[in-house]
Amino acid sequence: MHTSFDTPELIRRTLAGERVPLARAISWVENEAPGSVELLDACFQQSGRAFRLGITGPPGAGKSTLVTRLAQEYRRRGETVAIVAVDPTSPFSGGALLGDRVRMTELSGDPGVFIRSMATRGSMGGLAVHTAQVCDVLDAAGFQRILIETVGVGQSELEVAQTADSTAVVLVPESGDAVQAMKAGLMEIADVFVINKADREGAERASFAIRSALELRAHTEWKIPVHLTIASQNGGVSELVDRFEEHLVFLRDTGTLEERRRARLEQRLQDLLQARLWNAFRDRVGNDRWREALAELAQRRQTPHQAAEKLAGL
């Protein structure tokens, strides 16, 4: 257990960008350790400078390789990069570990890159909240570009992707991904579409399908690009970074960046308040009254609305 005595030093060294304290600080945040709130408060004050990029899409789309190449390209451009690899199922999934191995060999030893894997721990906060908090710590530690990679396209992944300023949805040419993208709600969150493994047959067809689907949407100021890459050969990666940077300029110039960040902060505030109010409410009601209300519901002596009103009035 960490004592509060350690907290000021950990904060100071994290804000200075020291690696070992930074890794410890992220563990505090993930585990909701004593001192983590004080740490987060200090980091929040220093955050808001990094550009946060979400990279999402179905498993097998080559996201890990693409993220590695994006990090390398940003380093060539003189930017410091943090990678947050989010696995909503388990820290031991093949995808996450494999992705980390690729990155560890190709990016290891670069002082301008920091890599962290995350997994859910079943807390009230939820994965999106923890991801946003970890990004705050990395932002405060001085990283200029934060790449948030998720392993799939379920609800957790979409929520995590929405903690980013700009989101790329990565697909592959085959397997009807364009149709799946539309079904999974990816059209709503994508700022950039990427067809990776574009040396495979069907890349142009997939690109056309997504462009056609985008044409059917209401007109927006930002014309969502559909970009082809071959990450394994570094093909199209530099141009993809250009698209991201163009989107950042667009977000800043139109005031959309501030709007998105404000909306995210509102959601975080709402999540934190809901958790606190719910815990306070359960403490006030107590287990006996709670079980009694459930029993009355089960026996149809009360409706859910009546039970809720009765409990709320206690």
BAGUTI-457508 format. One record per atom (N, C-alpha, C): residue in three letters; x, y, z. Coordinates in steps of 0.001 Angstrom, whole numbers, plus 524288, in hexadecimal, padded with zeros to 5 digits. Layout:
<atoms>
ALAXYZ
...
</atoms>
This chain:
<atoms>
MET8035A7FB4C80000
MET800008000080000
MET80373804D780000
HIS80221808A17FCB0
HIS8053B80D6B7FC74
HIS803408113780088
THR806BD813BA8034A
THR80510817A08070E
THR8047F81CDC80455
SER8017082063806DE
SER800A98258F80499
SER805C88289F80493
PHE8097E826F4807E6
PHE80E978299080825
PHE8116982949802DC
ASP8106B825097FFF0
ASP812F28245F7FADE
ASP8109B827E67F6A5
THR80BCD829A37F797
THR808CC82C317F371
THR80B58831217F13D
PRO80CFA834E57F47A
PRO80F56839AA7F237
PRO81410838907EEC7
GLU81762834E27F07D
GLU81C068339C7ED63
GLU81A7A831007E842
LEU816A482D757E89A
LEU814E582ACF7E3D0
LEU812A082EC57DFF5
ILE80F928326E7E1EC
ILE80D4D8367F7DE91
ILE811A2839A47DBFE
ARG8155D83B617DF18
ARG819A183EB27DD19
ARG81CAA83BD77D8DA
ARG81DF8836F07D9CB
ARG82133834057D616
ARG81E17832577D13E
THR818FB8316F7D1E9
THR815A2830357CD67
THR8153C834F17C9D3
LEU814518397B7CC20
LEU813DC83E477C8FE
LEU8190383FA57C654
ALA81D5783DB27C882
ALA8227583E867C60C
ALA8236F83A9A7C1AD
GLY81FCE836D17C108
GLY82036833097BCC4
GLY823D282E757BDDB
GLU8251F82D867C2D6
GLU8288D829157C420
GLU8259B823F77C345
ARG8282B8202D7C0C8
ARG8259081B757BEFD
ARG8236D817FB7C35A
VAL826B7816997C720
VAL82501812F57CB32
VAL82097815547CE79
PRO8211781A347D03A
PRO81CB181C977D30D
PRO817BD81CFD7CFBB
LEU8186A81DF57CAAC
LEU813E681E577C725
LEU810FE8191E7C6EA
ALA813E8814E17C660
ALA8117E80FAB7C64A
ALA80EAA80E997CB71
ARG8111C810247CFCB
ARG80EA880F6A7D4EF
ARG809A9812B07D553
ALA809DE817827D36B
ALA8055081B027D3AB
ALA800B2818A97D0B8
ILE801C4816507CC2A
ILE7FD8E813F87C914
ILE7FB3780F4C7CC00
SER7FE8880C4B7CE9D
SER7FC8C807E47D1C2
SER7F90B809DA7D62C
TRP7FA9680E227D89C
TRP7F74D810777DCB6
TRP7F1E6811C27DA8D
VAL7F1D8814267D5F1
VAL7ECE5815C07D38C
VAL7E98C810F67D250
GLU7EBED80D057CFEE
GLU7E9068084B7CE73
GLU7E6CC805837D336
ASN7E9C8805647D775
ASN7E8338027E7DC24
ASN7E547805DA7E013
GLU7E48280ADE7DEBB
GLU7E1ED80E917E246
GLU7E47880E6E7E7A9
ALA7E9A680EA87E7A6
ALA7ECB880E527EC74
ALA7EC2C8134F7EFAE
PRO7ED44812F87F4D4
PRO7ED59817BD7F7FD
PRO7F13A81B9C7F59B
GLY7EFB9820667F53B
GLY7F31F824517F2D0
GLY7F1FD8252F7ED14
SER7EEE1821A37EAB5
SER7EDFA8221F7E50B
SER7EAB7826ED7E3B3
VAL7E713828667E719
VAL7E3D982D037E607
VAL7E72F831F27E624
GLU7EA9F832497EA0B
GLU7EE2F836C17EA6A
GLU7F1C1837027E598
LEU7F3A18326A7E401
LEU7F6F0832067DF53
LEU7F3F4833DA7DA76
LEU7EF27831E87D9D8
LEU7EBFC8335C7D54B
LEU7EAC3839317D540
ASP7E9A983B557D9CF
ASP7E890840ED7DA24
ASP7ED3C8441C7D844
ALA7F1ED842737D9F2
ALA7F6B48453F7D869
ALA7F7AC844B47D28C
CYS7F6C0840037D073
CYS7F7A683F177CADB
CYS7F3A1841F27C785
PHE7EEC0842177C967
PHE7EA9F844B37C66C
PHE7EBFE84A737C575
GLN7EE3184CE87C97A
GLN7EFB2852757C906
GLN7F3A18534F7C4A0
GLN7F6E684F587C3A2
GLN7FB1E84FD97BFC1
GLN7F9C184D577BA82
SER7F4F184B577BA06
SER7F38B8488C7B534
SER7F0C184C2F7B15F
GLY7EF6584A0A7ACD3
GLY7ECA184D147A8DB
GLY7F01684EC37A45C
ARG7F50F84D207A48D
ARG7F8BA84EB17A067
ARG7F97084A7479C46
ALA7F8F78458679DD3
ALA7F9E88412D79A30
ALA7F5528407C7966F
PHE7F68083EA1791BC
PHE7F28083D3478DDD
PHE7F1988375978E81
ARG7ECBC835D178FAC
ARG7EB758305D790D6
ARG7E8DA82DD778C1B
LEU7EB36829A278A38
LEU7E961826FD7857E
LEU7E74D82193786D8
GLY7E2728208C7858E
GLY7E03181B6378667
GLY7E0E28180A7818D
ILE7E2A48133078252
ILE7E34680F7E77DF9
ILE7DFF280ABF77F56
THR7DBA380A0A77C7C
THR7D81F805B777DB8
THR7D6BC802BD778BE
GLY7D40D7FE5B77968
GLY7D2B27FB11774F4
GLY7D2D87F55D7768D
PRO7D0E87F1E177339
PRO7D0897EC5E774B0
PRO7D5DD7E9CE77580
PRO7D6157E598778A0
PRO7DAFB7E2B977951
PRO7DD087E0CC77413
GLY7E2217E0AF7737D
GLY7E4707DEB976EA9
GLY7E51F7E2CF76A6E
ALA7E3D17E7AF76BAB
ALA7E4467EBD7767B7
ALA7E9D37EE0D76770
GLY7ED3B7EC2C76AE4
GLY7F2A47EE0C76AD0
GLY7F36B7F32D76DBC
LYS7F01B7F414771AC
LYS7F0607F90777490
LYS7F58A7F9A777778
SER7F7717F567779D8
SER7FC487F5C877CE0
SER800E87F75A7797E
THR801497F4E7774DD
THR805837F6467713B
THR804E67FBEB76F78
LEU8000F7FD7276E48
LEU7FF12802C976C87
LEU80088806BC770CB
VAL7FF0980597775A2
VAL8004C8091D77A04
VAL80637809A377AA5
THR808FB8054677A14
THR80EB48056777A5D
THR810F0809037762C
ARG80EF7808697715C
ARG810E380BB076D03
ARG80F7A8117776DD2
LEU80ACF8126B76FD5
LEU80945817D7770F0
LEU80CE581A4C77500
ALA80E228173B7790A
ALA811B68192C77D1B
ALA8170881A7077ABC
GLN818F8816F577766
GLN81E0F817DC774EA
GLN81DF881CBF77186
GLU819AA81D9276EB4
GLU8193A8222A76B4D
GLU818FD8273176E8A
TYR8160582702772B9
TYR815CD82B9D77629
TYR81B1C82CCC77894
ARG81E01828B4779DA
ARG823478297E77C0A
ARG826D582C09777F5
ARG8264482A517730C
ARG8295982CB676EDE
ARG828208328976E5E
ARG82358833EA76FBE
ARG821BF8396B76F70
ARG822EE83C667747A
GLY82579839C177820
GLY8273683C5F77CE5
GLY8234183C9578148
GLU81EF183997780C0
GLU81AF383989784E2
GLU81BF683500788A3
THR81ADC835DB78DB7
THR81B128318179172
THR815D082EAF79165
VAL815EE829837921E
VAL811428264B79154
VAL8106782299795F1
ALA80B848225E797D5
ALA809F681E6479BA0
ALA805E281AEA79905
ILE8064D815DC799E9
ILE8028A81219797C6
ILE7FFA180F8C79C4B
VAL7FA7580FCE79C19
VAL7F73780D317A004
VAL7F43A808E979D23
ALA7F59E8040379E16
ALA7F3157FF8E79B7F
ALA7EEDD7FD7C79F29
VAL7E9F57FE1C79DA4
VAL7E5947FCD57A113
VAL7E3237F7AF79F8F
ASP7E3097F4077A341
ASP7E09B7EEF37A267
ASP7DC207EE5C7A648
PRO7D7437EECD7A47E
PRO7D2E27EE9F7A825
PRO7D1D27E9447AA7E
THR7D4747E5337A8A2
THR7D3357E0027AA9F
THR7D7337DE177AEA0
SER7DC1F7DE1D7AD33
SER7E00C7DBC87B09A
SER7E5717DDDA7AF4A
PRO7E8B47DE6F7B35E
PRO7EE107E0207B23E
PRO7F13A7DBC77AFAD
PHE7EEED7D7187AF47
PHE7F1DD7D2A77AD2C
PHE7F0117D1087A7C8
SER7ED0A7D45C7A528
SER7EB247D2CD79FF7
SER7EFA17D2B979C11
GLY7EF647CF0A7987E
GLY7F38F7CE9979494
GLY7F4677D39D79198
GLY7F0157D6337902A
GLY7F0837DAFD78D11
GLY7F3C67DF2478FBA
ALA7F27F7E03679497
ALA7F5397E46779761
ALA7FAFA7E30E79824
LEU7FBF57DE34799C2
LEU801627DCAE79ABE
LEU804937DCAE795BC
LEU8022A7DAB479199
LEU804EA7DA8778C9A
LEU8062A7E01178AC1
GLY802467E37078B26
GLY803107E8E078998
GLY807737EB6A78CAD
ASP807887EA62791BE
ASP80BA17ECA579501
ASP810FA7EA9779380
ARG811457E59A79217
ARG8165F7E36B79094
ARG818747E61278BB4
VAL814E77E703787EC
VAL8167E7E9C278326
VAL818C37EF1278495
ARG815E57F1EA787D2
ARG817877F73278936
ARG81C7E7F73A78C7F
MET81CBE7F38B79048
MET8212E7F38E793DB
MET826577F2E4790F7
THR826407EFA278CDE
THR82B247EED678A06
THR82C6C7F37A78692
GLU8286A7F5B978416
GLU829737F9E47804B
GLU829E07FF54782C3
LEU8278B8000878749
LEU8279380537789B9
LEU82ABA8056078EC2
SER82C87800BC79083
SER82F5F8009B79579
SER8346A803C27951D
GLY835BC8062A79969
GLY83A8F8092F79992
GLY839EB80EC9797C1
ASP8354681017795A5
ASP834598157E793FD
ASP8322381882798A1
PRO834FE81C5D79AA8
PRO8332581F4179F45
PRO82E5E822A379E22
GLY82D1C823487991A
GLY828928267B797B5
GLY8239B82361796FF
VAL823C381E4379861
VAL81F1D81AEA797DC
VAL81E0E8183A79D10
PHE819118180B79E9A
PHE8177B815477A35D
PHE812DB811D87A1F7
ILE812F880CD07A37D
ILE80EE1809107A20E
ILE80C60806E37A6FB
ARG80729806B37A6FB
ARG80475804847AB7C
ARG7FFB78015F7A9B1
SER7FF177FC9C7ABB0
SER7FA617F9837AAB5
SER7F6A07FA3F7AF3D
MET7F1997FA437AE0D
MET7EDA17FAD47B21B
MET7E9787F6A57B174
ALA7E72B7F5107B5CC
ALA7E2BF7F16D7B59D
ALA7DEDE7F30F7B9CF
THR7D9FF7F15A7B931
THR7D6157F2B67BD23
THR7D7407EFF67C23C
ARG7D5BB7F27F7C66A
ARG7D6357F0177CB96
ARG7D0F27F0357CE65
GLY7CCCB7F0D87CB62
GLY7C7887F0777CD9D
GLY7C61F7F4D27D15A
SER7C89D7F95B7D0E3
SER7C7737FD9B7D484
SER7C2AC8009C7D2B3
MET7C060803A87D649
MET7BBDE806F37D4F7
MET7BD4A80ABE7D09D
GLY7C22980C847D0AE
GLY7C3D48109E7CD08
GLY7C32F80F0A7C75B
GLY7C41580A077C634
GLY7C3B8808497C0CE
GLY7C8B3809527BDD0
LEU7C940806867B985
LEU7CE17806AF7B680
LEU7CF0680C017B3FD
ALA7CADE80E627B1FC
ALA7CB84813797AF64
ALA7CD7A817997B330
VAL7CB688178D7B7F6
VAL7CD1E81B577BBE9
VAL7D2E181A857BD27
HIS7D465815967BE0E
HIS7D9E58147E7BF4B
HIS7DD7F815E87BAC5
THR7DBC1814D37B608
THR7DEF68162A7B17E
THR7DFD381C0A7B132
ALA7DBA081F0A7B1E7
ALA7DC0B824BB7B1D1
ALA7DFB8826AB7B618
GLN7DF678243D7BAA9
GLN7E2C1825DC7BF0B
GLN7E87F824987BDE8
VAL7E97C81FF97BBBE
VAL7EED881E7B7BA5D
VAL7F0FE8223F7B641
CYS7EDA8823B37B282
CYS7EF558277B7AE87
CYS7F09882CC67B0FB
ASP7EDB082E4E7B4F5
ASP7EEE38332E7B7CC
ASP7F45B832F17BA2A
VAL7F5A682E717BC75
VAL7FAD382DCF7BEE4
VAL7FF1882E357BABC
LEU7FE5382B847B652
LEU8023582BA27B214
LEU802A5831127AFB4
ASP7FE3D833AD7AF31
ASP7FE068390C7AD34
ASP8012E83C9E7B0D4
ALA8002983C357B5E7
ALA802DF83F767B9C2
ALA808B783E477B9F1
ALA80A1E8395E7B8A7
ALA80FAA837D47B8B1
ALA81290839DF7B3E3
GLY80FAA83C537B03F
GLY8123B83F087ABEC
GLY811F383C717A69A
PHE80F11838167A620
PHE80EAE835957A0FA
PHE80B22838CC79D70
GLN80CD98397479884
GLN80A0E83CF2794F1
GLN805CD83A37791C6
ARG806938352D790B2
ARG802BA8321878DDD
ARG801A582D277910A
ILE7FCAA82C1F79220
ILE7FB298277179510
ILE7F7CC824157917A
LEU7F99B81F4E79051
LEU7F6C981BA978CF2
LEU7F3DC817C57905E
ILE7EEAF817C178FEA
ILE7EB6F8144479318
ILE7E96A80FFA78F85
GLU7EB6980B407904D
GLU7E9E9806DD78CE6
GLU7E6418032C78FC6
THR7E1E1801B878D56
THR7DE5D7FDDE78FB1
THR7DE637F8EA78C5C
VAL7DD047F48078ED4
VAL7DD997EF8478C0A
VAL7D8E37EDF4788C6
GLY7D46B7F07578977
GLY7CFCB7EEC17868F
GLY7CC107F33778598
VAL7C7157F1F6784A7
VAL7C33F7F60878376
VAL7BE397F55D7869E
GLY7BEA77F35878B61
GLY7BA127F2F978ECC
GLY7B8FE7F83A7915E
GLN7B52E7F850794EB
GLN7B3A47FD3579775
GLN7B82F7FF9F79A88
SER7BB287FC4579D4F
SER7BF9C7FE467A05F
SER7C37E8010B79CDA
GLU7C4937FEA67985A
GLU7C874800DC794C8
GLU7C6958061279290
LEU7C17B8065D79155
LEU7BF6880B4378F3A
LEU7BFC680F9079350
GLU7BEB580E397983C
GLU7BF188121779C74
GLU7C4B7813E679D1B
VAL7C85B8102F79CC4
VAL7CDE58119579D4A
VAL7CF8D81517798CC
ALA7CDD5813AC79400
ALA7CF40816D478F6E
ALA7CD5581C6C79012
GLN7C8F381D09792BC
GLN7C6C0822497936A
GLN7C9A68257F79783
THR7CD9D8233679A02
THR7D0E38265A79D86
THR7D5248292E79A65
ALA7D5518283F7953D
ALA7D95682A9D791E5
ALA7D75682FA078F5A
ASP7DB0B832E878D9C
ASP7D9A6837A778AB5
ASP7D8308364A78522
SER7DAE183268782F8
SER7DA1C830D377D89
SER7DA6382AE077D56
THR7D6DB8287677A6E
THR7D68C822BA77A6D
THR7D7018207C774EE
ALA7DA8081CB577461
ALA7DAFF819D876F77
ALA7D8AD8146D7702A
VAL7D571812DD76C71
VAL7D34E80D9176C60
VAL7D65A80A8376847
VAL7D8D88063D76A04
VAL7DC3F8032376696
VAL7D9637FE2C764F0
LEU7D8FE7FD6075FD6
LEU7D6667F8C675DA4
LEU7DA1D7F609759DF
VAL7D89F7F1597582C
VAL7DBB17EE9B75429
VAL7D82F7EDB274F69
PRO7DA827ECAE74AD7
PRO7D7627EC6074602
PRO7D3177E83E74612
GLU7D4347E3A77485F
GLU7D06B7DF5B747D8
GLU7CC787DF3874C56
SER7C9547DB4074C5D
SER7C5AF7D9D97509D
SER7C14C7DDC67517C
GLY7BFFD7E0BE74D77
GLY7BB6E7E43274DE3
GLY7BBD57E8367522D
ASP7C09A7EA0C75330
ASP7C16B7EDB77577C
ASP7BE637F2C9756D6
ALA7BDB97F46E75203
ALA7BAFF7F96575122
ALA7B56E7F91875343
VAL7B2E57F4A27523D
VAL7AD8E7F3E475427
VAL7AD967F38975A16
GLN7B1527F09E75C36
GLN7B1C17F013761E8
GLN7B2A57F55D7647B
ALA7B5BD7F895761F1
ALA7B6F17FDC976415
ALA7B1F9800F1764C0
MET7AE968008A760E1
MET7A9B48037A76122
MET7A63A8015F7657E
LYS7A62F7FC2976614
LYS7A2EA7F9B976A17
LYS7A4E17FB0B76F96
ALA7A9FC7FB1977037
ALA7AC3E7FB9E7757A
ALA7AC538013B77774
GLY7AA41804D377463
GLY7AA3780A3877626
GLY7AF5C80D027755E
LEU7B2D280AA077244
LEU7B7F680D0177178
LEU7B7AD811E176E15
MET7B3978122C76ADB
MET7B2F8816CF76789
MET7B28A81BBB76AE3
GLU7B02981B0B76F77
GLU7AF3881F98772D1
GLU7B42E8218877572
ILE7B7E981E0D77665
ILE7BC8681FC277965
ILE7C158820BA77605
ALA7C13681F0877114
ALA7C5F381F7176DD9
ALA7C6D48250876BE9
ASP7CB9E826E876C98
ASP7CD5582BC776A24
ASP7D0AF82A8D76562
VAL7D2F6825D376572
VAL7D62D823E67611F
VAL7D51881E10760A4
PHE7D43C81C2B75BE9
PHE7D3EB8168A75AF9
PHE7D910814C175895
VAL7DAFA8104475A6D
VAL7DFCF80E0B75865
VAL7DEAB8088575673
ILE7DFEC8077C7518A
ILE7DFD28021874F91
ILE7E57A8004674FCE
ASN7E6A67FD1E753C7
ASN7EC007FB1A7544F
ASN7EC807F5FE7513A
LYS7F1557F42E75099
LYS7F26B7EF7B74D76
LYS7F04E7F051747EB
ALA7F1217F511745EE
ALA7EED57F6AE740F3
ALA7F16A7F41673C40
ASP7F5707F0D273D33
ASP7F7BB7EDCB738EC
ASP7F4657E8FD737BF
ARG7F08E7E7F873B21
ARG7ED0F7E38A73A29
ARG7E8D17E50D73643
GLU7E69A7E0FD733E4
GLU7E2707E1E47300F
GLU7DDA37E443732BD
GLY7DB2A7E7EC73012
GLY7D6497EA2A73219
GLY7D6E97EF4273508
ALA7DBBC7F14773560
ALA7DCA87F61873861
ALA7D9B77FAB7735F9
GLU7DA1F7FB42730D6
GLU7D77F7FFA372E39
GLU7D18C7FF1A72EA7
ARG7CFBB7FA4072E5C
ARG7CA127F94372EBB
ARG7C8107FAB873435
ALA7CB0D7F93973833
ALA7C9947FA8A73D95
ALA7C9A28006E73E67
SER7CD97802E973C2E
SER7CE118089673C91
SER7C95580B3A73A09
PHE7C7CC809537357C
PHE7C35080B8F732B2
PHE7BE4780AC5735D9
ALA7BDB78061A7383C
ALA7B8FE804EF73B51
ALA7B878808B773FE9
ILE7BCCE809D074270
ILE7BC9E80D61746F1
ILE7BB9F812FA7451D
ARG7BE298147D740E3
ARG7BD3B819C273EC1
ARG7B77781A7473D45
SER7B5458166773AEE
SER7AFB9816A17395D
SER7AC3C8173573E29
ALA7AD7D8143D74240
ALA7AA69814957471A
ALA7AAE481A0274981
LEU7AF9881C3C74940
LEU7B06E8217974B6C
LEU7AD648259974868
GLU7ACC5824C074355
GLU7A9DB8287D74014
GLU7A424828F0741D8
LEU7A217824AF7440E
LEU79C9A82495745B1
LEU79BB18278C74AC7
ARG79FEB8289B74D94
ARG79F6282B6C75291
ARG79E6783135751A3
ALA79C62833C5755AE
ALA79BA18397375555
ALA7A0E883C097546F
HIS7A0E78402975160
HIS7A5C7842DC75011
HIS7A8368453F754FA
THR7AD3A8446A755A2
THR7B00E846D075A01
THR7B4AA849E7757D7
GLU7B69C84D8B75AFF
GLU7BB00850D175946
GLU7BFDD84D847582C
TRP7C0CF8499C75B8A
TRP7C5578463C75ADE
TRP7C3F3841C275735
LYS7C68184176752C5
LYS7C59283D2A74F13
LYS7C8EC83892750CB
ILE7C66783476752C4
ILE7C93E830097550C
ILE7CC6082D39750D0
PRO7D19782D1E75162
PRO7D4B882A6F74D6C
PRO7D49E8248074E2D
VAL7D51A821B7749D1
VAL7D5C581C05749FB
VAL7DB3981B02747D0
HIS7DEA98191974B35
HIS7E439818F4749F8
HIS7E6298134E749B4
LEU7E93B81206745B9
LEU7EB5980CB874529
LEU7F0DC80C707476D
THR7F1D08085B74A89
THR7F7188079174CB7
THR7F8BA801DC74C37
ILE7FDD48011074C2F
ILE8001D7FBD174CC3
ILE804067FC6A75135
ALA802097FC1B7560C
ALA8053A7FD6675AA0
ALA80A1D7F9FC75B04
SER809977F4F67597D
SER80E0D7F163759EA
SER812AD7F3327569A
GLN811867F6367527B
GLN815B57F83E74F18
GLN8164F7FE2B74FA5
ASN813A48004F7538A
ASN813C1805F875491
ASN811208091975031
GLY80DEC8068574D07
GLY80B6D809287489F
GLY806E580C9474A48
GLY8070381179748B8
GLY802B78151C749CD
GLY802928175574F46
VAL80672815F275281
VAL8064A8179675809
VAL8076A81D69758A0
SER80B5181F52755DC
SER80C96824E575623
SER807E3828337547A
GLU805368267875055
GLU8009E8294974E76
GLU7FC25829087526D
LEU7FBBD824997552D
LEU7F7B78241C75936
LEU7F8BD827F775DAD
VAL7FDAC8288975F28
VAL7FF0882C6E76327
VAL7FD8A831E776140
ASP7FE6F832E775C3B
ASP7FCCE837F5759FA
ASP7F6E8838C175AA5
ARG7F3CD83492759B5
ARG7EE198350875A4D
ARG7ECB18365F75FF2
PHE7EF31833AC763AB
PHE7EE3E834C376938
PHE7EF6F83A7976A82
GLU7F3E583C4076899
GLU7F58A841A0769D2
GLU7F1EF8459976733
GLU7EFFF8444B76283
GLU7EC2C847B375FEE
GLU7E726847F776324
HIS7E5B1843737654B
HIS7E0F08435D7687F
HIS7E1AE8469976D71
LEU7E64B8465476FC3
LEU7E76D849767746C
LEU7E6F284F4E77335
VAL7E915850F076EC4
VAL7E8AF8567276D27
VAL7E2ED857EE76C72
PHE7DFF685478769DB
PHE7DA5B8556D76917
PHE7D792855FB76E5B
LEU7D8B08525F771FC
LEU7D6208527F77720
LEU7D74D85798779F9
ARG7DC3A85945779B6
ARG7DDB885E1A77C5E
ARG7DB36862DC779CA
ASP7DB8486308774A1
ASP7D99E867A2771BF
ASP7D3BB8686977242
THR7D0D88641E772AB
THR7CB1F86480772E3
THR7C901864AD77878
GLY7CC798640977C52
GLY7CAB3863E8781C1
GLY7C89485E9D7835D
THR7C8D885AC577FC2
THR7C6B385592780E4
THR7C9E6852BD78507
LEU7CF02853B578527
LEU7D2618512178909
LEU7D0998529078E87
GLU7CFA58579078F59
GLU7CDDB859627947B
GLU7C88385711795C5
GLU7C513856D7791E8
GLU7BFD585495792B6
GLU7C03084ED379441
ARG7C36484BE379163
ARG7C3FB8464379287
ARG7C62F8456A797FE
ARG7CA1E848797994A
ARG7CC88847D379E6F
ARG7C8C5849557A2CB
ARG7C5AF84D5D7A1E9
ARG7C1D084EF37A5D4
ARG7BDB684AA77A683
ALA7BBFA848537A228
ALA7B817844187A26D
ALA7BA4F83F627A561
ARG7BF5083E407A47B
ARG7C1C9839E17A745
ARG7C21D83AFE7AD20
LEU7C37483FC07AE79
LEU7C3CE841337B400
LEU7BE75840E77B69A
GLU7BA748427F7B3B9
GLU7B5238422B7B5DF
GLU7B3A883C7D7B6EA
GLN7B517838FD7B337
GLN7B3F4833747B3E8
GLN7B6E58313C7B895
ARG7BBCB832CC7B934
ARG7BEE2830E27BDA1
ARG7BC98832C57C2CB
LEU7BB00837B37C2E5
LEU7B8A1839DD7C79B
LEU7B3A1836EC7C8ED
GLN7B085835DB7C4E8
GLN7ABAA832F87C5A3
GLN7ACC182D7D7C7B7
ASP7B09682AC67C568
ASP7B1EB825707C71A
ASP7B3A5825667CCD4
LEU7B7018291B7CE3E
LEU7B8FA8294D7D3A2
LEU7B49A82A757D77F
LEU7B13B82E207D60E
LEU7ACE282F867D986
LEU7A90F82AFD7DA12
GLN7A7E48285D7D5C1
GLN7A44F823E87D603
GLN7A66F81FB87D9B2
ALA7AB7881E987D93D
ALA7ADE081AA17DC95
ALA7AD8E81C3E7E252
ARG7AED9821327E355
ARG7AEBF8230E7E8CA
ARG7A93B8230D7EB05
LEU7A5908251B7E7F9
LEU7A02F825777E9E1
LEU79DCF8200E7EAA6
TRP79F1D81C727E716
TRP79D1B817197E796
TRP79F35814887EC8A
ASN7A449815107ED7F
ASN7A69E812C27F237
ASN7A4358151C7F728
ALA7A37D81A447F71B
ALA7A12981CDE7FBAA
ALA79B8A81B057FC7D
PHE798B681A637F829
PHE793468189F7F871
PHE792F2813197FAAD
ARG7965080F927F8B8
ARG7963A80A287FAAB
ARG79796809E480074
ASP79B4A80D3080214
ASP79CAF80D50807A9
ASP797F680F0C80AEB
ARG7950E812E4808DD
ARG790978150780BC3
ARG78C248110A80C07
VAL78B3C80E56807B9
VAL786F080A818078A
VAL7882C805BA80AEA
GLY78CF7803CE80A7F
GLY78E817FF2D80D76
GLY78CBF7FA2C80AC6
ASN78F5E7F5E380C07
ASN78E4E7F0E580965
ASN788E77EEB480A8E
ASP787187EF6A80F63
ASP7820A7ED19810DB
ASP77D987EF7280DB4
ARG77D727F4A780D71
ARG779437F74080A7F
ARG779A57F5F6804AF
TRP77E797F591802CD
TRP77F5A7F45C7FD3F
TRP77D1F7EEF27FBF5
ARG77E667EB1C7FF45
ARG77C847E5C17FE6A
ARG7768F7E5747FEEA
GLU7747C7E8758029A
GLU76ED27E8A480363
GLU76C0F7EAB07FE77
ALA76E507EEDB7FC32
ALA76C0A7F1197F76F
ALA76C3E7ED2D7F2F7
LEU7708B7EA557F288
LEU771147E6677EE60
LEU76D277E1F87EF1F
ALA76C5F7E06D7F410
ALA768A47DC367F531
ALA763207DDE47F3A8
GLU761B87E2C17F4DD
GLU75C7B7E4B07F37C
GLU75BC07E4FC7ED8B
LEU75FF97E64D7EADF
LEU75FC97E65C7E521
LEU75EF57E0DB7E30D
ALA761F87DD277E52E
ALA761AF7D7BA7E353
ALA75C437D5727E420
GLN759B37D71C7E862
GLN754777D5147E997
GLN750257D8657E710
ARG751BC7DC2E7E3F3
ARG74E227DFA57E12A
ARG74AB07E2DD7E4E1
ARG74C9D7E3CB7E9B0
ARG7499F7E7107ED58
ARG74AA07ECDA7EC55
GLN74ED87EDE87E970
GLN7501E7F3407E7EC
GLN751F87F3477E24C
THR751467F7957DFA4
THR7538D7F82D7DA6E
THR759027FA877DB0B
PRO75C657F9F57D709
PRO761987FC5F7D765
PRO76159802427D879
HIS75D83804EF7D610
HIS75D0E80A967D6F9
HIS75B9B80BBE7DCAD
GLN75802808AE7DEC4
GLN75679809887E431
GLN75AF2808797E7F6
ALA75DE1804517E6DB
ALA76254802F57EA3D
ALA766768073D7EA0E
ALA7678C809267E55B
ALA76B8080D497E4C2
ALA769C7812317E7A4
GLU764C8813957E720
GLU762E08184D7E9C1
GLU7632F817C57EFAE
LYS761E2813267F190
LYS761FF812287F73C
LYS76793812847F94F
LEU76B4E80FFF7F67C
LEU770C4810147F830
LEU773098159A7F7DE
ALA771A1818667F3C6
ALA773AE81DBA7F31F
ALA771BE821567F758
GLY76D188201E7F981
GLY76ADE823797FD94
GLY76CD18224B8030D
LEU7700181E3E803AC
LEU771E281CC8808E6
LEU7756C820F980B39
</atoms>
